[in-house]
Amino acid sequence: MIDFRSDTVTQPCAAMRQAMFDAPLGDDVYQDDPSVNALQDYAAELLGFDDALFTPSGTQANLLALMAHCGRGDEYICGQQAHNYLYEGGGAAVLGSVQAQPIENLRDGSMDLNKVRAAIKADDIHFVKTKLISLENTINGKVLSQDYMAAIQALAFEHNLRMHLDGARAFNAAVKLDIPICELVQYFDSVSICLSKGLGAPVGSLLMGSQDFIARARRWRKTCGGGMRQAGMLAAAGLYALQHNVARLADDHDNALYLAKQLAAITELDVKPELVQTNMVFVKSEVVNFNELAAALQNQGIFISGGQVLRLVTHLDVNKDKIDKLVAAIKRYIRG
């Protein structure tokens, strides 16, 4: 099986499985699982935060952040393409009574600072209270610049707003920019990190922030059913991922560019290799039905996600040989 649907499909390697098997365990709800504590301490130090919280998923990590920063009737500003607005079931509104104020994402993934400023509500009883700006890096495979994040942080300071980063693939951004992850996330009051995407762990995300912030998030985690008891077996996988699978993300970026160049040679497809920054390739076509293509490839053991735009994602279980097999299969399908 060859799977290009997402970097969430990665399988733990033998060494990661052994680390899971050997993990010392406790009860994380009582905060005495040594493997969970080791992961949280390591991640907090690595990213430059006071504290960290292990969560079952990135969706929950973002939800806890929004609910810990905002109260009922408050608002957060985010991009229209932001995962915590578009793809996480509206959890902030459903469970936290927190309103999202989406702003159009520009082509580079950023939001126009003037539009962000205009969306901040005045202190008036007719309006919700704007409390937070939430960014995503990477967003659709694009890396936000350090200059942009510094500029929007200055805007947040100006209006006494907090800053949250949905950093599901923040390590991809740091590797692309060739900077330490702590430098990438320095502009934010809180950051969520996904361990089960390109880093290759089977389950889990981390939320980082101040001790008071994490204390509030921990309470919300319990409310949302996120207490996992002997979670150390999962935490050990996350710690292994952080210690061994960060630098190799550059291989995924190289493979994505290689894939884009191979697909760009197929005249029926619209692919722009120059736009590939990390591990995602986006493909358009006026003649190829990607839903039908996905069904045809699945019969050959190759998995892609259909839709109007085809998103192909490289990860640690994808190499150039598998990319060549995908490209050859697409060519056969198009040529009939």
C-alpha angles and dihedrals in degrees: 000000000000115000125194097160096102144330086251089081095071119130123222113254123236093263091051091049090051091051089053091049093050097044116127109233140211136150111291094195085065087043092238102114101117094202093052090046091050091051093048093047093047094048095046091052093043093053096036101247132132096235145002138204127210113223134181094242146005090246090059093044091055092044092052090049094051092047094045092051098039136044132207109304094018125122139221126201119223142150121280088240094047113131094223089056103037108027109028102077096257089281095162091057097036098046105018105032086232116147123222120219104198121202124197113265115230121226092269091053096255129117124238105258092216090056091048090051091048091051094057106106123236119241094266130132089234092066138061116247115260106222109158147030114210122197132182124217119211098024115186087342094306122125120224114224123245090236091057093049091049090051095051090045088056089051090051091050090050091057098034093246129150123236127224127184122206091209099174087142098019091128088059088055093048092049091048092050091041093229133123114270090239089061091051095053099038093107096063138084090208138014134191119208125193116218096184100063122064092343089068105228115142098231141004151053136216131228118202135191143105121331092253091048093050090048089057091045091050090056091050090047089059091047090051093050096253099133104115104182109205092027094146094102088061093040091054089058090051092050091050089050093053092047099044113017107053103082092045090065085087087070090058090051091050091048092050091054090047090051092049092052092050092050093045088065090064105089095207091062130072108216128155111200091185089068095055109106106157134357102320131091121190119204130192130185139176093202107034120078103215094198090057090044091053091052092049094048093047089063086060094049095258116124125204132154116249127215139112090299120036115224116196119188127197122208143157093293092055124081134169092269090058090045090054090051091051093049092047091050092050090050092051091050094050094044090050 
